[in-house]
Amino acid sequence: MKYLVMVQGTQADYRGMRGEASADRPVWTEQELQAMFAYMGAINDDLAETGELVDANGLAEPAQTRFVSADQDGKPVITDGPYGETKEVLAGYWVLDCASLERVTEIAARVARCPGPEGLQDPPVVIRPIVDGGGDLCV
């Protein structure tokens, strides 16, 4: 079965990676960034080797995105950022083809243990099964 594994973050996380301090997020050093990239690269390499990796990417910071919805007349309403009701956003993702929910949960737990600066909270990682064409949305 295919799964979408999503890592969440905030604009403050991206600022910290650029070296900008904030009240609730630590600043990353270049060494910490390189360690994070190496860690994620190793996960990608392992998943490619097992044949479970379908796709994976990190996403640009929220400040570079747009949220598009429709007003009551059906006209587009465009605002900055991907924010609906939350400040947390999708920071990166994997599309994986795994034998079981248990296996993809093991992978997500590994993703959540990504190294970072002292004081960094482990990023939330969300697993969503991908419904194949004709599948039941409400399993």
C-alpha positions in Angstrom: 0.0 0.0 0.0 1.2 3.5 -0.6 1.5 6.1 2.2 2.1 9.8 2.4 4.6 10.5 5.2 4.5 14.3 6.1 6.9 16.3 8.2 5.4 19.4 9.7 7.1 22.7 10.6 6.5 26.4 11.0 7.8 29.6 9.4 9.9 30.0 12.6 11.6 26.6 11.9 12.6 27.9 8.5 13.9 31.2 10.0 15.9 29.1 12.5 17.5 27.2 9.6 18.5 30.5 8.1 20.2 31.5 11.4 17.4 33.9 12.5 16.5 33.6 16.2 13.0 33.4 17.5 11.5 33.1 20.9 10.4 29.4 20.5 12.7 28.0 17.9 16.5 27.5 18.1 19.0 28.7 15.5 20.6 26.0 13.4 24.4 26.0 12.7 25.8 25.0 9.3 27.0 21.8 10.9 23.6 21.0 12.3 22.0 21.7 8.9 24.5 19.4 7.2 23.8 16.7 9.8 20.1 17.0 9.1 20.6 16.8 5.3 22.9 13.8 5.7 20.3 12.0 8.0 17.4 12.6 5.6 19.6 11.6 2.7 20.5 8.3 4.4 16.8 7.6 5.0 16.1 8.3 1.3 19.0 6.0 0.2 17.8 3.2 2.5 14.2 3.5 1.2 15.4 3.6 -2.4 17.4 0.4 -1.8 14.4 -1.4 -0.3 12.2 -0.3 -3.2 9.8 1.5 -0.8 10.6 5.1 -2.0 8.2 6.5 -4.6 9.0 10.2 -4.1 10.3 12.6 -1.5 10.9 16.3 -1.3 11.4 19.1 1.1 9.2 22.1 0.6 9.9 25.9 0.5 9.1 28.0 3.5 5.6 29.2 4.1 6.5 32.8 3.3 7.0 31.7 -0.4 3.6 30.1 -0.7 -0.1 31.1 -1.4 -3.4 29.9 0.0 -6.2 29.9 -2.6 -9.8 29.5 -1.7 -13.1 30.8 -3.2 -15.5 33.4 -1.8 -19.3 33.0 -1.8 -19.5 34.1 -5.4 -16.9 31.5 -6.5 -14.2 34.1 -7.1 -10.7 33.2 -6.0 -9.4 34.6 -2.7 -5.6 34.5 -2.5 -3.6 35.1 0.7 0.0 34.7 1.7 1.1 31.4 3.2 -0.6 28.0 3.3 -2.3 28.7 6.6 -5.9 27.5 7.0 -6.5 27.2 10.7 -2.9 26.5 11.9 0.6 27.9 11.7 2.1 24.4 11.2 2.6 23.5 7.5 3.9 20.6 5.5 7.7 21.0 5.4 8.5 17.9 3.5 7.1 14.5 2.4 7.7 11.0 1.2 5.4 8.8 -0.9 6.3 5.3 0.2 5.1 1.9 -0.9 5.2 -0.3 2.2 3.9 -3.7 3.1 2.1 -2.5 6.2 1.1 0.4 8.4 3.6 -1.0 11.0 6.5 -0.7 8.5 5.6 2.9 7.5 5.3 3.8 11.2 8.8 2.5 11.8 10.0 4.8 9.0 8.1 7.8 10.4 9.6 7.2 13.8 13.1 7.3 12.2 12.2 10.6 10.5 11.0 12.1 13.8 14.4 11.4 15.3 16.2 13.7 12.9 19.1 15.6 14.5 19.0 19.3 15.1 20.1 22.1 17.4 19.7 21.8 21.2 16.2 22.7 22.2 14.6 21.6 18.9 11.3 19.7 19.4 11.0 16.6 17.3 8.9 17.6 14.2 5.4 16.1 14.0 5.3 13.4 11.4 1.9 12.4 9.9 1.1 9.2 8.0 -1.8 9.1 5.6 -2.7 6.1 3.5 -3.1 6.9 -0.2 -6.4 5.7 -1.6 -5.8 4.0 -5.0 -8.4 4.7 -7.7 -11.6 3.0 -6.8 -10.6 2.7 -3.2 -12.8 3.4 -0.2 -12.1 6.9 1.3 -13.7 5.9 4.6 -12.0 2.6 5.5 
